[in-house]
Amino acid sequence: MRSIDGKLRRSLLSAATWFVIGCMAAGPAVGDGLLDPDDYAHYVQNFNAMEEPENPSHGIIPNALAWDWMEENIPLFDCPNDWFEQIYYYRWWSFRKHIKYPTNYGYTGYIITEWVLWENPNSSPFSHHIAEGRWVHNQDYLDQYVHFFYRANAGEPDTRFHNYSNWATDALYKRYLVTMDGAYLIDLLDDLVADYQEWESTNMRPDGLFWSYDVRDSMEESISGSRTEKNVRPTLNSYMTANARALAKIALLAGRADIAATYRTKYESLHTSMVAAMWDDTAKFFKVQYEAGGLCDAREAIGFIPWMFNLPGPEHAEAWSQLSDPEGFWAPAGLTTAERRHPLFRTHGTGGCEWDGPVWPFATSQSLGAMANMLCGPGPYYATKQNYFDALSIYAQSHQFPQVAPNKPYLGEYLDEVTNYWLKGPDSERSRYYNHSTFADLVISGLVGLKPREDNTVEVAPLVPADSWDWFCLDRVLYHGHTLTIVWDRDGTRYGLGAGLKVYCDDELIASAATLARVTGTLPSPTPTPTETPTETPTETPTPPSSPSAVRDSVWFLY
């Protein structure tokens, strides 16, 4: 197999072979694993065949080398649902298309685009890219991409970085929980502090809350939103709360106690304020607070975002009763962006990026990530593993354009919640392969349930319902410098390793259970941890360590 990792060289081979390709140094060594990569190569052959001839602007790794790149770089996944499995590989195939060299600033490193036809990145999906990309074996792609936004402009941030809100600092810390590359993160600390301060200077109100326009959250034409009113939204306020907490954690890694104390205080203050400002105790939901005062009367999917960062308490759990309600957010083609019962649902037209109800993979990623956190928390539970499994399965099934090319994978911007029609239409090349969501991360950290942690414990809390799949395997996962394999085999006949749930680290069994239960194991060597452990705030309720639903020692560590 050709090695295609490391530094790509730009080279134009000929007019007929217009793509850019190069020889690259080998990536990290990976064991043989349990799954045979050849069993999944046919997916990529089919994807390549759907796109002939290949568009020359689609990334620097051409389709001809797509499987080589994937074989070296992605965790392998095996499950009994052929379409779901196919979409797992389709999403990595399409993610690879967005790896490019930019034209801005003369920057020579890698970047990842939102639109496959663009040569430069957009900050709006940056945090999604970090979440998905943290599982790629060669982290040079993210290392260089992150530096583009923070340093490519003569050592300064990209001038358009704050065009859109993001949770990049939190995402980078969660990436560290997978890679354990503390040196890279510590080197970024001053950049991340400056970034937080910039948001404070432009978007923080006198009361400490943050305002944003819906369009600057990349959620234009929403029921609650405005392009002129400075509303307090669950988006930016959740992001900034999580970013402050992550900054405190990164500062501890760097041994900078003063910064850690400052941002821990910011986290605690904003956490308390945002929950108080946006929780509607009558509707039992987080809502937008208008600039003029009062809460929007619509429940919108952004009300689930606080759970992405484990910010709500048990008293807020009833919000999740809306997820599976057909008058709430549940629809045949996916989770809607606003409650379906609201009189302004789908009233803003079609084709202009509306967030008044249609299904957006962007929002679905956020809602499912939030739901996974909730289901692994202390409860009470107003949604179930079955709801997560069904929603993720519908999300996978929506990756097609049934009116144009049924049963062929497709990814666009947003779709009709009933018909699965992608609302930018079949001729929108801009929308094709729209890279503003996650899928693999939802499978790895949600469905299979690998929960990245700071310590030496490997934790797996599957969200696969007990009576659904008889088997699955996630293989060749790079984690804390080791290689993990997670196997579920109800009767032991699929993989020949015995019945039950098993977790292997570097080919050694470290955890097992007879059922799809939470399990923990210990890595062979210790993982560095922060030099100081903050205590928990009274407003957060950690799960008792003896509870099988516990996923951290405290909510402060819950990532």
Solvent accessible surface area in square Angstrom, and as a share of the most:
residue,aa,sasa,rsa
1,M,143,0.64
2,R,147,0.54
3,S,46,0.30
4,I,4,0.02
5,D,0,0.00
6,G,10,0.10
7,K,125,0.53
8,L,12,0.06
9,R,155,0.56
10,R,135,0.49
11,S,44,0.28
12,L,132,0.66
13,L,100,0.50
14,S,51,0.33
15,A,100,0.78
16,A,87,0.68
17,T,47,0.27
18,W,76,0.27
19,F,38,0.16
20,V,38,0.22
21,I,31,0.16
22,G,15,0.15
23,C,100,0.60
24,M,15,0.07
25,A,71,0.55
26,A,81,0.63
27,G,27,0.26
28,P,66,0.41
29,A,103,0.80
30,V,42,0.24
31,G,42,0.41
32,D,136,0.70
33,G,32,0.31
34,L,65,0.33
35,L,15,0.07
36,D,70,0.36
37,P,23,0.14
38,D,102,0.53
39,D,86,0.44
40,Y,9,0.03
41,A,16,0.13
42,H,85,0.38
43,Y,17,0.06
44,V,2,0.01
45,Q,118,0.52
46,N,79,0.41
47,F,1,0.00
48,N,33,0.17
49,A,61,0.47
50,M,70,0.31
51,E,23,0.10
52,E,136,0.61
53,P,124,0.78
54,E,26,0.12
55,N,51,0.26
56,P,77,0.48
57,S,33,0.21
58,H,6,0.03
59,G,10,0.10
60,I,10,0.05
61,I,2,0.01
62,P,1,0.01
63,N,9,0.04
64,A,76,0.59
65,L,8,0.04
66,A,0,0.00
67,W,32,0.11
68,D,20,0.10
69,W,0,0.00
70,M,0,0.00
71,E,31,0.14
72,E,28,0.13
73,N,0,0.00
74,I,0,0.00
75,P,0,0.00
76,L,0,0.00
77,F,0,0.00
78,D,5,0.02
79,C,2,0.01
80,P,50,0.32
81,N,61,0.31
82,D,106,0.55
83,W,41,0.14
84,F,4,0.02
85,E,13,0.06
86,Q,26,0.12
87,I,0,0.00
88,Y,0,0.00
89,Y,0,0.00
90,Y,2,0.01
91,R,9,0.03
92,W,0,0.00
93,W,0,0.00
94,S,4,0.03
95,F,10,0.04
96,R,0,0.00
97,K,0,0.00
98,H,1,0.00
99,I,0,0.00
100,K,4,0.02
101,Y,16,0.06
102,P,4,0.03
103,T,92,0.54
104,N,42,0.22
105,Y,86,0.33
106,G,62,0.60
107,Y,39,0.15
108,T,106,0.61
109,G,5,0.05
110,Y,1,0.00
111,I,0,0.00
112,I,1,0.00
113,T,0,0.00
114,E,5,0.02
115,W,17,0.06
116,V,1,0.00
117,L,63,0.32
118,W,108,0.38
119,E,70,0.32
120,N,25,0.13
121,P,2,0.01
122,N,26,0.13
123,S,2,0.01
124,S,7,0.05
125,P,0,0.00
126,F,0,0.00
127,S,1,0.00
128,H,5,0.02
129,H,2,0.01
130,I,0,0.00
131,A,21,0.16
132,E,5,0.02
133,G,1,0.01
134,R,18,0.07
135,W,4,0.01
136,V,7,0.04
137,H,6,0.03
138,N,10,0.05
139,Q,31,0.14
140,D,55,0.29
141,Y,6,0.02
142,L,3,0.02
143,D,30,0.16
144,Q,31,0.14
145,Y,0,0.00
146,V,0,0.00
147,H,48,0.21
148,F,0,0.00
149,F,0,0.00
150,Y,3,0.01
151,R,70,0.26
152,A,14,0.11
153,N,39,0.20
154,A,102,0.79
155,G,48,0.46
156,E,104,0.47
157,P,60,0.38
158,D,5,0.03
159,T,103,0.60
160,R,91,0.33
161,F,3,0.01
162,H,51,0.23
163,N,56,0.29
164,Y,46,0.17
165,S,10,0.06
166,N,3,0.01
167,W,15,0.05
168,A,0,0.00
169,T,3,0.02
170,D,0,0.00
171,A,4,0.03
172,L,2,0.01
173,Y,0,0.00
174,K,29,0.12
175,R,9,0.03
176,Y,9,0.03
177,L,2,0.01
178,V,2,0.01
179,T,38,0.22
180,M,35,0.15
181,D,60,0.31
182,G,16,0.16
183,A,79,0.61
184,Y,29,0.11
185,L,4,0.02
186,I,65,0.33
187,D,80,0.41
188,L,0,0.00
189,L,0,0.00
190,D,83,0.43
191,D,29,0.15
192,L,0,0.00
193,V,20,0.12
194,A,54,0.42
195,D,13,0.07
196,Y,7,0.03
197,Q,97,0.43
198,E,84,0.37
199,W,11,0.04
200,E,31,0.14
201,S,87,0.56
202,T,69,0.40
203,N,17,0.09
204,M,83,0.37
205,R,54,0.20
206,P,149,0.94
207,D,78,0.40
208,G,26,0.25
209,L,9,0.05
210,F,3,0.01
211,W,38,0.13
212,S,3,0.02
213,Y,49,0.19
214,D,3,0.01
215,V,25,0.14
216,R,104,0.38
217,D,5,0.03
218,S,17,0.11
219,M,2,0.01
220,E,30,0.13
221,E,59,0.26
222,S,9,0.05
223,I,20,0.10
224,S,2,0.01
225,G,23,0.22
226,S,23,0.15
227,R,127,0.46
228,T,109,0.63
229,E,79,0.35
230,K,81,0.34
231,N,1,0.01
232,V,0,0.00
233,R,1,0.01
234,P,1,0.00
235,T,0,0.00
236,L,1,0.00
237,N,0,0.00
238,S,0,0.00
239,Y,3,0.01
240,M,0,0.00
241,T,0,0.00
242,A,0,0.00
243,N,5,0.02
244,A,0,0.00
245,R,0,0.00
246,A,0,0.00
247,L,0,0.00
248,A,2,0.01
249,K,0,0.00
250,I,0,0.00
251,A,0,0.00
252,L,6,0.03
253,L,32,0.16
254,A,29,0.22
255,G,55,0.53
256,R,92,0.34
257,A,63,0.49
258,D,102,0.53
259,I,23,0.12
260,A,7,0.05
261,A,62,0.48
262,T,64,0.37
263,Y,7,0.03
264,R,28,0.10
265,T,84,0.49
266,K,60,0.25
267,Y,0,0.00
268,E,62,0.28
269,S,67,0.43
270,L,10,0.05
271,H,8,0.04
272,T,78,0.45
273,S,38,0.24
274,M,0,0.00
275,V,26,0.15
276,A,82,0.64
277,A,18,0.14
278,M,0,0.00
279,W,35,0.12
280,D,24,0.12
281,D,92,0.48
282,T,129,0.75
283,A,14,0.11
284,K,61,0.26
285,F,0,0.00
286,F,1,0.00
287,K,12,0.05
288,V,1,0.01
289,Q,35,0.15
290,Y,65,0.25
291,E,89,0.40
292,A,108,0.84
293,G,44,0.42
294,G,49,0.48
295,L,57,0.28
296,C,3,0.02
297,D,105,0.54
298,A,1,0.01
299,R,40,0.14
300,E,9,0.04
301,A,9,0.07
302,I,13,0.06
303,G,0,0.00
304,F,2,0.01
305,I,2,0.01
306,P,0,0.00
307,W,14,0.05
308,M,23,0.10
309,F,1,0.00
310,N,13,0.07
311,L,4,0.02
312,P,21,0.13
313,G,11,0.11
314,P,47,0.29
315,E,115,0.51
316,H,9,0.04
317,A,5,0.04
318,E,69,0.31
319,A,0,0.00
320,W,0,0.00
321,S,44,0.29
322,Q,24,0.11
323,L,1,0.00
324,S,43,0.28
325,D,43,0.23
326,P,88,0.55
327,E,103,0.46
328,G,0,0.00
329,F,1,0.01
330,W,49,0.17
331,A,2,0.01
332,P,88,0.55
333,A,6,0.05
334,G,7,0.06
335,L,11,0.05
336,T,2,0.01
337,T,4,0.02
338,A,0,0.00
339,E,5,0.02
340,R,68,0.25
341,R,93,0.34
342,H,17,0.08
343,P,113,0.71
344,L,82,0.41
345,F,32,0.13
346,R,60,0.22
347,T,73,0.43
348,H,69,0.31
349,G,43,0.42
350,T,84,0.49
351,G,32,0.31
352,G,42,0.41
353,C,16,0.09
354,E,5,0.02
355,W,7,0.03
356,D,0,0.00
357,G,0,0.00
358,P,0,0.00
359,V,5,0.03
360,W,7,0.02
361,P,3,0.02
362,F,7,0.03
363,A,6,0.04
364,T,4,0.03
365,S,7,0.04
366,Q,6,0.03
367,S,4,0.03
368,L,0,0.00
369,G,22,0.21
370,A,0,0.00
371,M,0,0.00
372,A,6,0.05
373,N,26,0.13
374,M,14,0.06
375,L,21,0.11
376,C,9,0.05
377,G,5,0.05
378,P,61,0.38
379,G,13,0.12
380,P,69,0.43
381,Y,102,0.39
382,Y,98,0.37
383,A,2,0.01
384,T,72,0.42
385,K,78,0.33
386,Q,72,0.32
387,N,28,0.14
388,Y,0,0.00
389,F,23,0.10
390,D,47,0.24
391,A,4,0.03
392,L,1,0.00
393,S,32,0.20
394,I,41,0.21
395,Y,7,0.03
396,A,1,0.01
397,Q,88,0.39
398,S,3,0.02
399,H,0,0.00
400,Q,15,0.07
401,F,4,0.02
402,P,44,0.28
403,Q,90,0.40
404,V,79,0.46
405,A,36,0.28
406,P,74,0.47
407,N,113,0.58
408,K,105,0.44
409,P,12,0.08
410,Y,15,0.06
411,L,3,0.01
412,G,1,0.01
413,E,3,0.01
414,Y,1,0.00
415,L,0,0.00
416,D,24,0.13
417,E,13,0.06
418,V,79,0.45
419,T,69,0.40
420,N,19,0.10
421,Y,70,0.27
422,W,4,0.01
423,L,20,0.10
424,K,56,0.24
425,G,12,0.11
426,P,48,0.30
427,D,131,0.68
428,S,23,0.15
429,E,74,0.33
430,R,94,0.34
431,S,1,0.01
432,R,65,0.24
433,Y,12,0.05
434,Y,13,0.05
435,N,8,0.04
436,H,2,0.01
437,S,4,0.02
438,T,7,0.04
439,F,0,0.00
440,A,0,0.00
441,D,15,0.08
442,L,6,0.03
443,V,0,0.00
444,I,0,0.00
445,S,18,0.12
446,G,2,0.02
447,L,0,0.00
448,V,1,0.00
449,G,0,0.00
450,L,0,0.00
451,K,19,0.08
452,P,6,0.04
453,R,19,0.07
454,E,12,0.05
455,D,42,0.22
456,N,34,0.17
457,T,33,0.19
458,V,1,0.01
459,E,0,0.00
460,V,1,0.00
461,A,9,0.07
462,P,2,0.02
463,L,2,0.01
464,V,1,0.01
465,P,10,0.07
466,A,73,0.56
467,D,123,0.64
468,S,34,0.22
469,W,20,0.07
470,D,73,0.38
471,W,51,0.18
472,F,0,0.00
473,C,0,0.00
474,L,0,0.00
475,D,0,0.00
476,R,20,0.07
477,V,0,0.00
478,L,38,0.19
479,Y,0,0.00
480,H,17,0.07
481,G,77,0.74
482,H,27,0.12
483,T,23,0.14
484,L,0,0.00
485,T,14,0.08
486,I,0,0.00
487,V,1,0.01
488,W,8,0.03
489,D,2,0.01
490,R,94,0.34
491,D,96,0.50
492,G,12,0.11
493,T,109,0.63
494,R,112,0.41
495,Y,32,0.12
496,G,61,0.59
497,L,68,0.34
498,G,36,0.35
499,A,60,0.46
500,G,2,0.02
501,L,0,0.00
502,K,27,0.12
503,V,1,0.00
504,Y,36,0.14
505,C,0,0.00
506,D,66,0.34
507,D,116,0.60
508,E,116,0.52
509,L,92,0.46
510,I,39,0.20
511,A,11,0.08
512,S,62,0.40
513,A,27,0.21
514,A,89,0.69
515,T,83,0.48
516,L,14,0.07
517,A,41,0.32
518,R,74,0.27
519,V,13,0.08
520,T,60,0.35
521,G,8,0.07
522,T,86,0.50
523,L,4,0.02
524,P,90,0.57
525,S,54,0.35
526,P,115,0.72
527,T,16,0.09
528,P,97,0.61
529,T,74,0.43
530,P,18,0.12
531,T,118,0.68
532,E,94,0.42
533,T,92,0.53
534,P,25,0.15
535,T,115,0.67
536,E,43,0.19
537,T,13,0.08
538,P,136,0.86
539,T,85,0.49
540,E,13,0.06
541,T,71,0.41
542,P,52,0.33
543,T,14,0.08
544,P,81,0.51
545,P,115,0.72
546,S,105,0.68
547,S,26,0.17
548,P,109,0.68
549,S,32,0.21
550,A,5,0.04
551,V,7,0.04
552,R,17,0.06
553,D,105,0.55
554,S,17,0.11
555,V,16,0.09
556,W,0,0.00
557,F,35,0.14
558,L,19,0.10
559,Y,23,0.09
